[in-house]
Amino acid sequence: MSAEIDIFKLTEQQARDELARLAESLSEANTAYHGADAPDLSDAEYDRLKRRNAAIEAAFPNLKRSDSPSDQVGAAPSEGFGKVTHAVAMLSLGNAFEDSDVQDFDDRIRKYLGLETGALAYTAEPKIDGLSLSLRYENGHLVQAATRGDGAVGENVTENARTIADVPQHVTGAPDVLEVRGEVYMSHADFDALNARIEAENAVRAAEGKRLNTRFANPRNAAAGSLRQLDAAITRLRPLRFFAYAWGELSAPLAETQMEAIQRLKKFGFVTNDLTALCDGPEAMIAHYRMIEQRRATLGYDIDGVVYKVDRLDLQSRLGFRATTPRWAVAHKFPAELAWTRLEAIDIQVGRTGALSPVARLTPVTVGGVVVSNATLHNEDYIEGRDSKGAEIRGGKDIRIGDWVQVYRAGDVIPKVADVDLSKRPDDSEPFAFPTLCPECDSVAVREEGDAVRRCTGGLICPAQAVEKLRHFVGRKTFDIEGLGAKQIEMFYDDETLPIREPSDIFTLEARDSETLTRLKNRHGWGEQSAANLFAAIDDKRRIPFARLLFSLGIRHVGEVAAKDLALHYSEWDALVAALDLARPAALANRAADEAEAKERVAANAEGRRARIKDSRDRAELSLDVAAESRAAWDDLIGIDGIGSTVGQSLSDAMANPVERAAIDRLVSHLTVIPPDAPASESPVAGKTVVFTGTLEQMTRAEAKARAESLGAKVSGSVSGKTDILVAGPGAGSKAKKAADLGVETIDEQAWLDLIEGL
């Protein structure tokens, strides 16, 4: 393809091909320059290719490659590092942006723990804007260092970490196994000195006719690029520093509180942040935040907020984790940084669930030290100046192509549009017309009642949905097939002779390869060994845990947590499928009832009277004459704690869709689905279904659920014939009556605690 085609005239396929070509050319140029010190491109041509690559990525952000030259400092280092599986996941943090969010955080903690009154201490520490690093010590010796990666698997950067002066090679008095976690960063002074050194070196390189090295854009990029160098000798020349603030796997506890544990890390020889303080509640936390915010410019290193953590480690343990964040910590981010720029275009991207997401294409502008050329526009209501409830936002100002818009980034999240300057709006501007057809497959895009998002109805015939579902399928938290990432999925999806168009195609790849004339091993970028490695990696994933399989399917509303809850409840894949098939008539009745309820509410509102929702729901259900077995299967499904009718309906729809069901069945035919680990046999509640109702006085409902599940019990939100135990506190109502009618064993909270005591 000619490199002279105007970027805005490129089709998506042309853009994809162009990005592949540019990635290969720039990678070869980097290898020649950094590896052999023999550049094969002129400086001008190299820079031109990089600019074109960045411009295409800005125009087609959904096509950005995992090996994008835009993300590389010199030669791409990531492929050269081994993988490290974290013994304890390195999770991210939830965010707070307003003072009220901090109060809400404290309220959530107290509600979960049942501590409505009394003292509750927190630590508050600066949030360093650097690169997370985990250091593993065994018997006092540093044996491994790893980056965060995706939280579960990181890069092995042990030799590079050994070059950092703040990282002790040995520690005395520590537990036999000690994983210290913290942030690698670069101070402002060291960053300036590094760029000055690059400038001095460039003067020499210019005189010798060599290509100039690029100055680093900011300290964080400099720190990240330096730590992830393939050559540790280069890292040694970079002035990296390290703050310790947390830990992972331990063979013995460090202390009883967060603050005491940090102090102990300091005694081991780690550098900890002197601005870490103990606070007795939200007011003290916010006061410390204000103090750090005032001193931010004089600290000598970059921070982007303050992190609050519950101080008592036993309370941290009780609070536990959500899917990706701990409940006991939050990052209070500094206010968003703002900038004004021109909105050049609005593009519509299609996600794996069919969601049509509008993206603003902006004249590039620097916001908080980062060049921003794209921003999310959320949905069509947001563009029109309304929130999800119809209330005005931005004073009701809509967003149009050609507008002068204010862009902000809060805590390194995706840029957003904050405001519109109507005084600069072009005279010929027109309101943006949100598409009602999918831009990828021309299928009808519908917006269901109560949904803020318009979705493509094309399903697997929509290439955007198909590719995104496949990318999700091979992700780290799903099948995680070595050598089959997003880049390879794109290649195989467009392949005419060896395509991967649905998940089952992955597991027939080797068989189909042997039948083709153009074998994979003979193709550009592949060889006999790499092809064999891919086929072996695919075979290795033919055995897959139930929850991973379910999450990998990309069914709307079925995330990691829901998939685990469903796997725990049904144990066997076939049991889930059979239950969904049986529950299908009841699911249809539920949808009809919901629609009747919505119509009744609209009619009632129009007449200024109160809707009689229950009657309309009863009429809808009776009219469909649902069999008792179907109703029982549906009630059992939505009664699973944390599932409910929204997830149940989505699962039912997926399994009832002939095309999607056939694709799932074809996939499962190639797999062995591993049931969840059997609960400990010594637990008296293992395998039993438990329901909690009424007021629990010695623990919160969330704690009770977590404890029961840890002992192998299934926690349901409703009583049925499958319920084994009802734990009833004061105020138990209809559930207690239903349990009595069904003959379900009913006990009080103390009896429950006596039952599980010592486990």
Secondary structure as UniProt FT lines:
FT   TURN            3..4
FT   HELIX           7..9
FT   HELIX           12..30
FT   HELIX           31..35
FT   HELIX           43..59
FT   HELIX           61..63
FT   TURN            66..67
FT   HELIX           69..71
FT   HELIX           78..80
FT   STRAND          83..85
FT   STRAND          94..96
FT   HELIX           99..113
FT   STRAND          122..128
FT   STRAND          131..138
FT   TURN            139..140
FT   STRAND          141..147
FT   TURN            149..150
FT   STRAND          153..156
FT   HELIX           158..161
FT   TURN            162..163
FT   TURN            165..166
FT   STRAND          177..185
FT   HELIX           188..207
FT   TURN            208..209
FT   HELIX           219..227
FT   HELIX           232..236
FT   STRAND          241..250
FT   HELIX           258..268
FT   TURN            274..275
FT   STRAND          277..279
FT   HELIX           282..295
FT   HELIX           296..298
FT   STRAND          303..310
FT   HELIX           313..319
FT   TURN            327..328
FT   STRAND          329..333
FT   STRAND          337..350
FT   TURN            352..353
FT   STRAND          355..367
FT   TURN            368..369
FT   STRAND          370..376
FT   HELIX           380..384
FT   TURN            388..389
FT   HELIX           394..396
FT   TURN            401..402
FT   STRAND          404..409
FT   TURN            411..412
FT   STRAND          416..421
FT   HELIX           422..424
FT   TURN            427..428
FT   TURN            439..441
FT   STRAND          444..446
FT   TURN            449..450
FT   STRAND          455..456
FT   HELIX           459..461
FT   HELIX           463..473
FT   TURN            476..479
FT   TURN            482..483
FT   HELIX           486..493
FT   HELIX           503..506
FT   TURN            507..508
FT   HELIX           509..515
FT   HELIX           520..522
FT   TURN            524..525
FT   HELIX           528..540
FT   STRAND          543..545
FT   HELIX           546..552
FT   TURN            556..557
FT   HELIX           560..570
FT   HELIX           573..607
FT   HELIX           613..624
FT   HELIX           628..638
FT   TURN            641..643
FT   HELIX           644..656
FT   HELIX           658..668
FT   TURN            669..670
FT   STRAND          672..674
FT   TURN            681..682
FT   TURN            684..687
FT   STRAND          689..693
FT   HELIX           701..710
FT   TURN            711..712
FT   STRAND          714..716
FT   TURN            721..722
FT   STRAND          725..728
FT   TURN            730..731
FT   HELIX           734..742
FT   STRAND          745..747
FT   HELIX           749..756
FT   TURN            757..758
//
